[in-house]
Amino acid sequence: MVIVPLIAMGPSVLAGTITLGVMMQVVNAFSQVRGSLAVFMNNWTVITELRSIHKRLKEFEKNIEYKRVRLDEKFTKRAGVNQALLNLAFDYAATCFI
């Protein structure tokens, strides 16, 4: 049983401002809220583990994307150099046979 609402509402019940039934409804509502919040407290280690896994995976994906972009740039530069050499060879061959 939850003591906080009993202590907070006890004087009102004794003074006759609220009935015992209303106080019990408040106690039950307070217990429901406390139980719902206890889910987070009971699973806090799992929540923090999942957050750290999420952060590591995000960083890993970012690094993979960075390396993929670097490889694409590297191959694009190589392809450009190879294309320039190929054009130069064709131009040379064309001048030799004309």
C-alpha beads as a LAMMPS data file, in Angstrom:
LAMMPS data file: protein, C-alpha beads

98 atoms
97 bonds

1 atom types
1 bond types

-500.0 500.0 xlo xhi
-500.0 500.0 ylo yhi
-500.0 500.0 zlo zhi

Masses

1 110.0

Atoms # bond

1 1 1 0.000 0.000 0.000
2 1 1 1.137 3.528 -0.738
3 1 1 1.560 5.777 2.290
4 1 1 2.056 9.186 0.610
5 1 1 -1.611 9.743 -0.391
6 1 1 -2.790 8.477 3.002
7 1 1 -0.606 11.012 4.801
8 1 1 -1.557 13.799 2.397
9 1 1 -5.300 13.141 2.505
10 1 1 -5.644 11.813 6.071
11 1 1 -6.504 15.175 7.641
12 1 1 -9.196 15.802 4.996
13 1 1 -10.845 12.472 5.761
14 1 1 -10.750 13.154 9.499
15 1 1 -12.194 16.637 8.969
16 1 1 -14.993 15.190 6.836
17 1 1 -14.081 17.150 3.694
18 1 1 -13.731 13.968 1.616
19 1 1 -15.028 10.485 2.149
20 1 1 -13.011 7.345 2.731
21 1 1 -14.144 6.041 -0.681
22 1 1 -12.700 9.057 -2.503
23 1 1 -9.450 8.666 -0.610
24 1 1 -9.239 4.983 -1.573
25 1 1 -9.810 5.913 -5.240
26 1 1 -6.941 8.392 -5.019
27 1 1 -4.733 5.770 -3.325
28 1 1 -5.535 3.257 -6.096
29 1 1 -4.807 5.842 -8.816
30 1 1 -1.537 6.750 -7.110
31 1 1 -0.599 3.057 -6.951
32 1 1 -1.311 2.646 -10.675
33 1 1 0.899 5.605 -11.580
34 1 1 3.649 4.368 -9.258
35 1 1 3.467 0.900 -10.817
36 1 1 3.648 2.347 -14.323
37 1 1 6.718 4.407 -13.470
38 1 1 8.305 1.378 -11.800
39 1 1 8.584 -0.246 -15.244
40 1 1 11.213 2.320 -16.179
41 1 1 13.041 1.932 -12.875
42 1 1 13.073 -1.860 -13.105
43 1 1 14.286 -1.873 -16.717
44 1 1 16.720 1.049 -16.520
45 1 1 19.796 -1.146 -17.146
46 1 1 18.200 -2.623 -20.262
47 1 1 17.220 0.849 -21.480
48 1 1 20.757 2.192 -21.037
49 1 1 22.241 -0.868 -22.755
50 1 1 19.922 -0.392 -25.731
51 1 1 20.811 3.310 -25.925
52 1 1 24.531 2.520 -25.974
53 1 1 24.030 -0.156 -28.644
54 1 1 22.051 2.348 -30.713
55 1 1 24.822 4.951 -30.393
56 1 1 27.519 2.433 -31.387
57 1 1 25.538 1.255 -34.417
58 1 1 24.903 4.828 -35.508
59 1 1 28.625 5.609 -35.294
60 1 1 29.439 2.386 -37.158
61 1 1 27.000 3.255 -39.955
62 1 1 28.482 6.742 -40.176
63 1 1 31.991 5.285 -40.520
64 1 1 30.859 2.815 -43.171
65 1 1 29.255 5.629 -45.166
66 1 1 32.415 7.744 -44.832
67 1 1 34.608 4.903 -46.097
68 1 1 32.189 4.157 -48.935
69 1 1 32.308 7.789 -50.048
70 1 1 36.113 7.766 -49.851
71 1 1 36.283 4.595 -51.967
72 1 1 33.860 6.069 -54.501
73 1 1 36.030 9.181 -54.745
74 1 1 39.152 7.065 -55.123
75 1 1 37.671 4.961 -57.915
76 1 1 36.222 8.037 -59.605
77 1 1 39.667 9.671 -59.617
78 1 1 41.225 6.473 -60.979
79 1 1 38.542 6.201 -63.622
80 1 1 39.188 9.820 -64.593
81 1 1 42.936 9.198 -64.877
82 1 1 42.380 5.994 -66.822
83 1 1 39.948 7.768 -69.140
84 1 1 42.449 10.582 -69.719
85 1 1 45.196 8.056 -70.529
86 1 1 42.869 6.195 -72.851
87 1 1 41.927 9.427 -74.650
88 1 1 45.612 10.312 -74.951
89 1 1 46.384 6.877 -76.409
90 1 1 43.545 7.166 -78.935
91 1 1 44.683 10.649 -79.918
92 1 1 48.261 9.380 -80.381
93 1 1 47.085 6.392 -82.380
94 1 1 44.934 8.630 -84.547
95 1 1 47.874 10.928 -85.320
96 1 1 50.120 7.983 -86.137
97 1 1 47.759 6.535 -88.727
98 1 1 46.797 9.783 -90.418

Bonds

1 1 1 2
2 1 2 3
3 1 3 4
4 1 4 5
5 1 5 6
6 1 6 7
7 1 7 8
8 1 8 9
9 1 9 10
10 1 10 11
11 1 11 12
12 1 12 13
13 1 13 14
14 1 14 15
15 1 15 16
16 1 16 17
17 1 17 18
18 1 18 19
19 1 19 20
20 1 20 21
21 1 21 22
22 1 22 23
23 1 23 24
24 1 24 25
25 1 25 26
26 1 26 27
27 1 27 28
28 1 28 29
29 1 29 30
30 1 30 31
31 1 31 32
32 1 32 33
33 1 33 34
34 1 34 35
35 1 35 36
36 1 36 37
37 1 37 38
38 1 38 39
39 1 39 40
40 1 40 41
41 1 41 42
42 1 42 43
43 1 43 44
44 1 44 45
45 1 45 46
46 1 46 47
47 1 47 48
48 1 48 49
49 1 49 50
50 1 50 51
51 1 51 52
52 1 52 53
53 1 53 54
54 1 54 55
55 1 55 56
56 1 56 57
57 1 57 58
58 1 58 59
59 1 59 60
60 1 60 61
61 1 61 62
62 1 62 63
63 1 63 64
64 1 64 65
65 1 65 66
66 1 66 67
67 1 67 68
68 1 68 69
69 1 69 70
70 1 70 71
71 1 71 72
72 1 72 73
73 1 73 74
74 1 74 75
75 1 75 76
76 1 76 77
77 1 77 78
78 1 78 79
79 1 79 80
80 1 80 81
81 1 81 82
82 1 82 83
83 1 83 84
84 1 84 85
85 1 85 86
86 1 86 87
87 1 87 88
88 1 88 89
89 1 89 90
90 1 90 91
91 1 91 92
92 1 92 93
93 1 93 94
94 1 94 95
95 1 95 96
96 1 96 97
97 1 97 98
